[in-house]
């Protein structure tokens, strides 16, 4: 059986795509694991890891429509059973893990809702 140059390049492209996909999956798994571990450290629990990760991606998508992390925190509180403090941490962890381009958009607009002395 003769295999032409075109066939070999197609085979190589498929193999290289598979290797790249495997590397991307391993990287994504490490990010997901670190994100879930950060939530666990703060005792923030979801029904399963995939739900937490999906909500984190939703948080990132919400930064496309608003510049206020406080608005996102209030929505997160409404949609989950997280407290304000947990919502704020969740947003920070989400941005850190999945959308670091939005780090500058995290604000202190909901500090007035927190009990205790004002945060500076």
C-alpha positions in Angstrom: 0.0 0.0 0.0 1.4 3.3 -1.1 0.9 6.3 1.1 1.3 9.7 -0.5 2.6 12.9 1.0 -0.9 14.3 1.4 -2.0 11.3 3.4 1.0 11.6 5.7 0.4 15.2 6.4 -3.2 14.5 7.2 -2.2 11.7 9.6 0.4 14.0 11.2 -2.1 16.8 11.6 -4.6 14.4 13.3 -1.9 13.1 15.6 -0.7 16.5 16.5 -4.2 17.8 17.1 -4.8 14.9 19.5 -1.6 15.7 21.4 -2.5 19.4 21.6 -6.0 18.5 22.8 -4.5 16.2 25.5 -2.2 18.9 26.7 -5.0 21.4 26.8 -7.2 19.0 28.7 -4.5 18.3 31.3 -4.0 22.1 31.7 -7.7 22.7 32.1 -8.0 19.9 34.6 -5.2 21.5 36.7 -7.0 24.9 36.6 -10.3 23.2 37.5 -8.7 21.3 40.4 -7.0 24.5 41.8 -10.3 26.4 41.5 -12.3 23.6 43.3 -9.5 23.4 46.0 -9.7 27.1 46.6 -13.5 26.8 47.1 -13.1 23.9 49.4 -10.5 25.8 51.5 -13.2 28.4 52.1 -15.9 25.8 52.7 -17.8 26.8 49.6 -19.7 23.8 48.4 -21.6 23.0 45.2 -23.6 19.9 44.3 -20.6 18.8 42.2 -17.4 20.2 40.7 -18.8 20.6 37.2 -21.6 22.9 38.5 -19.1 25.1 40.4 -16.9 25.4 37.3 -19.9 26.2 35.1 -21.0 28.9 37.5 -17.5 30.3 37.5 -17.5 30.5 33.7 -20.9 32.3 33.9 -19.4 34.8 36.3 -16.7 35.5 33.8 -19.2 36.0 31.0 -21.2 38.4 33.2 -18.1 40.8 33.2 -18.8 41.2 29.5 -22.1 43.0 30.3 -21.2 44.8 33.6 -18.2 46.5 35.1 -19.6 46.0 38.6 -18.6 42.9 40.5 -21.1 43.9 43.2 -23.9 43.3 40.6 -22.5 39.9 39.8 -22.2 39.1 43.6 -25.8 40.0 44.2 -26.9 37.8 41.2 -24.7 35.0 42.5 -26.3 35.3 45.9 -29.8 35.2 44.4 -29.0 32.2 42.1 -27.2 30.1 44.8 -27.2 29.8 48.5 -23.9 31.6 48.9 -23.5 34.5 51.4 -22.2 37.8 50.3 -18.7 37.0 51.6 -18.8 33.6 49.8 -20.0 35.2 46.6 -17.2 37.7 46.7 -14.6 35.0 47.2 -16.2 32.9 44.5 -16.0 35.8 42.0 -12.4 36.4 42.9 -11.5 32.7 42.5 -13.4 32.6 39.2 -11.6 35.6 37.8 -8.2 34.3 39.0 -8.8 30.9 37.5 -10.8 31.5 34.3 -10.7 35.2 33.3 -7.7 37.1 34.7 -8.3 39.8 32.2 -11.1 41.1 34.5 -9.0 41.4 37.6 -9.2 45.2 37.4 -13.0 45.1 37.4 -13.4 43.7 40.9 -14.7 46.5 43.1 -15.8 47.1 46.7 -19.3 48.2 45.8 -21.0 45.7 48.2 -18.8 46.4 51.3 -21.7 48.3 52.9 -23.6 45.0 53.1 -21.0 43.2 55.2 -21.4 43.2 59.0 -18.6 44.7 61.0 -16.2 47.6 60.4 -15.9 48.9 56.8 -13.2 47.3 54.7 -10.5 49.6 53.3 
